[in-house]
Amino acid sequence: MNNLLTSVPTFSNGFKNPTYFSDWVKSYLLEHGIDTYVFNPGASFRGLHDSLAMENYNKIIMTCHEEIAVSFAHGYYKASGKIICVLIHANVGLLHSSMAIFNAWCDRVPLLCLVGNGPLDAAKRRPWIDWIHTAHDILAPIRGYTSFSSVSTDQWGIANDIKRAIRIAVSESHLGPAVVALDSYLQEMHTDPKVVNLGLADIKKKRIELQSDELIRISKLLSQAKKPLFIIERAGRQKGIMDAFINLSKCLGYDIPVIECGYYENAITINNENLWFRIETVILDECPDLIITLDTIDPLGYLSSIIDLNVLSETLFININTPGLCPSGWSSDTGIDPPGSIYNCDIVLFLNKISQIIPTKNKKVENYLRHKTLTSSKLSMIIEKIYLTLEKNKTDYRIVNGGSNETDKIIRHTFNFKSESQFLGMNGGGGLGYGLPASMGAAFSIFKYTPETLSIAFLGDGDFMYTPSSLWTASAKKIPLLIIIVNNGEYSNSLTHAQDIAHKRSRSTSPRIATTFDESAIDFEMLAQSFSIESSSVDGNDLNILSEKINKAIRFINKSNESYILNIKV
């Protein structure tokens, strides 16, 4: 029998039986390789907190807000593909964290969250405080955007909930947060003997393949297509996808065009040589006859921005999704199902299998796509200067956050990515406040596994101010991260909307009312200093000084392994 499923954890005190249920939880997670916890402290998980703090356990990361804790774990996973455990304090903490949980859901990032709950046994509740921190269905506010959520009333039930949550999160059979309620009273009780014998979860990652007849069918269609097209969105977290596309083109005998959409991890780098495009800057001169989508939420929506959908009536669609791309009963984040066949399988494995069986033909396909030049702007010149400075220094780096739609777009058009997931994109769910804590989580992970790699985060000033207390964690844990604030002194998206509506209504309303920081400018250097973080500012018009500041920041981070804030006034 598989030892993984039958072995019993050995606990830190050397015995098979943990003293308290919270001790068992800590050791059970450790047996699955989950040894790091991030949280804002709260009494509803004080039992587990004590178990973690025992023996000076040093893999605890404290944050100043639950949204920061969840976003930290979100970024950590995107950078490393590994799970850390988030602890959330009761209903109040869960409501604080709900935005970050929604971001992770939309980003299809697996998280493991344990939510402390007041005692479900009413007789065990302390006056007032336990009553307001206890909920009959505590996970109801976030159930619509989780891959698994469960509330049990006994240790045996909670233990099995945790086992299932680990399997779902770690094996990626479902993508999105897995959340388990942890009764505060039961945490502090001695462990039920039958819990100790609970076997480990099956966390082997399963690679799902298409049947050979389907692979043969798709390979024939691809070899016969005159104007084929791949559309990709979330495929950037699939290791090896760049090489898989290059290999497929070699087997076909021509460069097959690929269009990347969305704001997720990069799957490609924009490249004329390989016919790799971005949706914002591609021109379709003719209609493709075969479209294969890879992990794309709303392909028809994206296509409608570059072509009249009516002309696609004869186009054959094949849609390949990562297993677990499950719809929500609450959120509409999955878009509209595209026409054609829809399959679930491992995407890189699919591309490599197609390459092996496709008939080799050195045929010429019609060149029907063109690049559209991105309009130059002050921001694009700033980002280009940053890129050239990094390249001149031959810096090994990963960009852990895009900051805004505009900044994200320019990054993808400027940087030459050497591999997939060199750029981690944005927040998934559009929730501001993600950028700084997620960047810290990613940088923490990158420094742990590849300490020679520089982590760079681009952050808008508005997004930064949602979660500025994240800097405490960056300082306390000495997280090496270059934080570049694109400081335009405004919520530019809201300002644009204000300008649009005023123009449509022919009104003289000032669009800068309640869309800017005009009334009180933010001193980011003073803010950084209050958290003992080094920083400097630069005028975005002076590109030479900008380059010097980037070099100074890199030298500081390499020497101290700490964060550095560069405030660029745009």
Secondary structure by P-SEA (a helix, b strand, c coil): ccccccbbbbccccccccccaaaaaaaaaaaaccccccccccccaaaaaaaaaccccccccccccaaaaaaaaaaaaaaccbbbbbbbccaaaaaaaaaaaaaaaaacbbbbbbbbbcccccccccccccccccccccccccccccccccccccaaaaaaaaaaaaaaacccccccbbbbbbccccccccccccccccccccccbbbbbccaaaaaaaaaaaaaccbbbbbbcccccccaaaaaaaaaaaaacbbbbbbbbccccccccccccccccccccccccccccbbbbcccccaaaaaaacccccccccbbbbbbbcccccccccccccccccccccccccaaaaaaaaaacccccccccccccccccccccaaaaaaaaaaaaaaaacccccccccccaaaaaaaaaccccccccccccccccccccccaaaaaaaaaaaaaccccbbbbbbbccccccccccaaaaaaaaccccbbbbbccccaaaaaaaaaaaaaaacccccccccccccccccaaaaaaaaacccccccccccaaaaaaaaaaaaaaaaaccbbbbbbbcc
